[in-house]
Amino acid sequence: MVGLDVSLLKEVFRVAGFIFGVVSAYYWFKASTAKVTGKDNGYDPGVELLYEDPDNKGHDIRVVATAKEQSRLNKIAAVHTGLAVLFQAAASLVPSD
């Protein structure tokens, strides 16, 4: 009975590590494609730089707000990556049957 609990614990750690890894990849992709174009974006950068993106005609990209948004998403991704590594390390420390 104890062996079953240990193998279940190891599997839970592996699945949790996988899930956190997938979530991390999602946030890093989202950060790499983030663009802030609207005035009502929740950021008050003080001085804003505008860039006319050919892929986003009619909307100027707000450079400072975009950098802040990408940074915020990268922080979320980094936390999820750390959790993924932690759970994978924990899974490797659980003894196998």
C-alpha positions as CSV (number, residue, x, y, z in Angstrom):
1,M,0.0,0.0,0.0
2,V,2.8,2.4,0.8
3,G,4.5,1.7,-2.6
4,L,1.3,2.7,-4.4
5,D,1.2,6.0,-2.5
6,V,4.8,6.7,-3.4
7,S,4.3,5.9,-7.1
8,L,1.1,8.0,-7.1
9,L,3.0,10.9,-5.5
10,K,5.7,10.6,-8.1
11,E,3.1,10.7,-10.9
12,V,1.4,13.7,-9.4
13,F,4.8,15.6,-9.3
14,R,5.5,14.6,-12.9
15,V,2.0,15.8,-14.1
16,A,2.3,19.0,-12.1
17,G,5.7,19.7,-13.6
18,F,4.3,19.1,-17.1
19,I,1.3,21.4,-16.6
20,F,3.5,24.2,-15.2
21,G,5.9,23.8,-18.1
22,V,3.0,24.0,-20.7
23,V,1.6,27.1,-18.9
24,S,5.1,28.6,-18.9
25,A,5.5,28.1,-22.6
26,Y,2.1,29.7,-23.2
27,Y,3.0,32.8,-21.2
28,W,6.4,33.1,-23.0
29,F,4.7,32.9,-26.4
30,K,2.1,35.4,-25.3
31,A,4.9,37.7,-24.1
32,S,6.7,37.5,-27.4
33,T,3.6,38.5,-29.3
34,A,2.2,41.1,-27.0
35,K,1.5,44.5,-28.4
36,V,-0.2,47.4,-26.6
37,T,-2.1,49.7,-29.0
38,G,-4.9,51.3,-27.1
39,K,-4.8,54.3,-24.9
40,D,-6.8,52.6,-22.1
41,N,-4.2,49.9,-21.4
42,G,-3.8,50.5,-17.7
43,Y,-0.3,51.8,-18.0
44,D,0.9,55.3,-17.2
45,P,4.5,55.3,-18.6
46,G,4.9,59.1,-18.3
47,V,6.6,59.4,-21.7
48,E,5.4,57.1,-24.4
49,L,7.0,56.2,-27.7
50,L,4.7,55.3,-30.6
51,Y,5.6,53.0,-33.4
52,E,3.6,52.4,-36.6
53,D,3.6,48.7,-37.2
54,P,3.0,47.7,-40.8
55,D,1.2,44.5,-39.6
56,N,-1.2,46.6,-37.4
57,K,-2.3,49.3,-39.8
58,G,-4.2,52.2,-38.3
59,H,-3.0,51.5,-34.7
60,D,0.2,52.8,-33.3
61,I,2.0,50.5,-31.0
62,R,2.9,52.0,-27.6
63,V,6.5,50.9,-27.1
64,V,6.9,51.6,-23.4
65,A,3.5,50.0,-22.5
66,T,4.3,47.0,-24.7
67,A,7.7,46.5,-23.0
68,K,6.0,46.7,-19.6
69,E,3.3,44.2,-20.6
70,Q,5.9,41.8,-22.1
71,S,7.9,42.1,-18.9
72,R,4.9,41.3,-16.8
73,L,4.1,38.2,-18.9
74,N,7.8,37.1,-18.8
75,K,7.7,37.3,-15.0
76,I,4.6,35.0,-14.9
77,A,6.3,32.6,-17.3
78,A,9.5,32.5,-15.2
79,V,7.5,31.7,-12.0
80,H,5.8,28.8,-13.8
81,T,9.1,27.6,-15.2
82,G,10.5,27.6,-11.7
83,L,7.5,25.6,-10.4
84,A,7.9,23.1,-13.3
85,V,11.5,22.5,-12.4
86,L,10.7,22.2,-8.7
87,F,8.1,19.5,-9.4
88,Q,10.3,17.6,-11.8
89,A,13.1,17.7,-9.3
90,A,10.7,16.5,-6.6
91,A,9.6,13.7,-8.9
92,S,13.1,12.6,-9.4
93,L,13.8,12.4,-5.7
94,V,10.8,10.1,-5.0
95,P,12.1,6.6,-5.0
96,S,11.0,4.2,-7.7
97,D,9.4,0.8,-7.0
